[in-house]
Amino acid sequence: MSLIGDQAAYLSGGSPAAGKVGIGRSYDAGSTWENIDLKDPGYSSRISFPSAQTGWLVVTSDNSPAVYQTTDGGTSWVQKMLLPSERD
């Protein structure tokens, strides 16, 4: 989870069974949450937001572990680096 100020929060989590990572975003101190679908495979993740608009996400995956960046508060994510997989 990554907190920004006293209102904004982001969290990420993965499902090994589904092979999918999800991102949640709240702008009201966690009272309500919006789900953001990453659309890329993964089973675990770590998220960090150094500012309200810029964030980083590291996704663990058997085939395509990667680092993603957002510059629009988590609405869209761009893969910045593909890491070696466990199978390489």
One Martini backbone bead per residue (centre of mass of N, CA, C, O) as a GRO file, in nm:
protein
   88
    1MET     BB    1   0.100   0.034   0.018
    2SER     BB    2   0.011   0.380  -0.071
    3LEU     BB    3   0.050   0.701   0.072
    4ILE     BB    4  -0.119   1.030   0.026
    5GLY     BB    5  -0.144   1.179   0.271
    6ASP     BB    6  -0.494   1.173   0.407
    7GLN     BB    7  -0.660   1.046   0.128
    8ALA     BB    8  -0.460   0.885  -0.045
    9ALA     BB    9  -0.471   0.545  -0.195
   10TYR     BB   10  -0.269   0.253  -0.269
   11LEU     BB   11  -0.314  -0.083  -0.404
   12SER     BB   12  -0.174  -0.417  -0.427
   13GLY     BB   13  -0.250  -0.739  -0.589
   14GLY     BB   14  -0.238  -1.098  -0.604
   15SER     BB   15  -0.315  -1.402  -0.806
   16PRO     BB   16  -0.194  -1.708  -0.852
   17ALA     BB   17  -0.445  -1.855  -0.973
   18ALA     BB   18  -0.510  -1.615  -1.193
   19GLY     BB   19  -0.263  -1.433  -1.283
   20LYS     BB   20  -0.334  -1.149  -1.123
   21VAL     BB   21  -0.332  -0.792  -1.106
   22GLY     BB   22  -0.434  -0.545  -0.867
   23ILE     BB   23  -0.577  -0.210  -0.832
   24GLY     BB   24  -0.621   0.036  -0.578
   25ARG     BB   25  -0.829   0.341  -0.527
   26SER     BB   26  -0.822   0.630  -0.299
   27TYR     BB   27  -0.969   0.971  -0.207
   28ASP     BB   28  -1.124   0.895   0.102
   29ALA     BB   29  -0.957   0.732   0.322
   30GLY     BB   30  -1.105   0.438   0.232
   31SER     BB   31  -1.420   0.441   0.187
   32THR     BB   32  -1.346   0.420  -0.122
   33TRP     BB   33  -1.304   0.208  -0.422
   34GLU     BB   34  -1.097   0.162  -0.712
   35ASN     BB   35  -1.057  -0.040  -0.985
   36ILE     BB   36  -0.753  -0.154  -1.154
   37ASP     BB   37  -0.658  -0.292  -1.455
   38LEU     BB   38  -0.359  -0.416  -1.584
   39LYS     BB   39  -0.362  -0.680  -1.804
   40ASP     BB   40  -0.123  -0.823  -1.672
   41PRO     BB   41   0.058  -1.062  -1.561
   42GLY     BB   42   0.042  -1.203  -1.218
   43TYR     BB   43   0.107  -1.272  -0.842
   44SER     BB   44   0.266  -1.009  -0.757
   45SER     BB   45   0.315  -0.689  -0.567
   46ARG     BB   46   0.449  -0.347  -0.580
   47ILE     BB   47   0.380  -0.017  -0.443
   48SER     BB   48   0.457   0.335  -0.548
   49PHE     BB   49   0.407   0.690  -0.437
   50PRO     BB   50   0.580   0.993  -0.453
   51SER     BB   51   0.312   1.097  -0.590
   52ALA     BB   52  -0.003   1.160  -0.707
   53GLN     BB   53   0.090   1.078  -1.022
   54THR     BB   54   0.346   0.906  -0.943
   55GLY     BB   55   0.414   0.555  -1.017
   56TRP     BB   56   0.507   0.223  -0.896
   57LEU     BB   57   0.532  -0.121  -1.038
   58VAL     BB   58   0.590  -0.452  -0.921
   59VAL     BB   59   0.589  -0.761  -1.108
   60THR     BB   60   0.522  -1.095  -1.055
   61SER     BB   61   0.634  -1.358  -1.286
   62ASP     BB   62   0.704  -1.629  -1.475
   63ASN     BB   63   0.726  -1.470  -1.772
   64SER     BB   64   0.675  -1.123  -1.694
   65PRO     BB   65   0.851  -0.946  -1.523
   66ALA     BB   66   0.782  -0.601  -1.402
   67VAL     BB   67   0.797  -0.246  -1.465
   68TYR     BB   68   0.583   0.025  -1.374
   69GLN     BB   69   0.424   0.337  -1.489
   70THR     BB   70   0.274   0.639  -1.362
   71THR     BB   71   0.130   0.987  -1.455
   72ASP     BB   72  -0.213   0.953  -1.370
   73GLY     BB   73  -0.282   0.812  -1.086
   74GLY     BB   74  -0.334   0.499  -1.217
   75THR     BB   75  -0.499   0.473  -1.484
   76SER     BB   76  -0.218   0.427  -1.626
   77TRP     BB   77   0.021   0.179  -1.759
   78VAL     BB   78   0.381   0.147  -1.813
   79GLN     BB   79   0.620  -0.037  -1.940
   80LYS     BB   80   0.976  -0.011  -1.848
   81MET     BB   81   1.052  -0.319  -1.748
   82LEU     BB   82   1.192  -0.628  -1.825
   83LEU     BB   83   1.241  -0.913  -1.650
   84PRO     BB   84   1.373  -1.184  -1.555
   85SER     BB   85   1.276  -1.493  -1.541
   86GLU     BB   86   1.261  -1.795  -1.373
   87ARG     BB   87   1.318  -1.951  -1.662
   88ASP     BB   88   1.604  -1.805  -1.748
   0.00000   0.00000   0.00000
